[in-house]
C-alpha cells in the first residue's frame, strides 16, 4: 500500500482508543496492533515505514508509553488494513 492509501484509511476510520488494526501483509501472516507516533513519525511516514506496537506488546506499551516494543513495517508490504472488532486481551 502507498502512504496515501494508509493515510486515507487512518483518516476515514475513526479509530477509538484501544481499537486494534489488522495489518494483512503480502508475504507473511497478518499482524494486529496500533500505529504509534514517535519522534521520527514524519520521517518514517515519508519513506512509507510505520512503527507498530503489536497486540502482544500492547499492555506494556500502554503502561509505559515506551516505543521500544514497537516494530517498523514497510507500508509496501501491507495488502489490506481493517479494524478489529473485539477488544484486545489484557
Secondary structure, DSSP 8 states (H G I E B T S, - for coil): --HHHHHHHHHHS---TT--EEEEESSS--EEEEE---TTHHHHHHTTEEEEEEGGGHHHHHHH--GGG-EEEEGGGEEEEEE-SS----
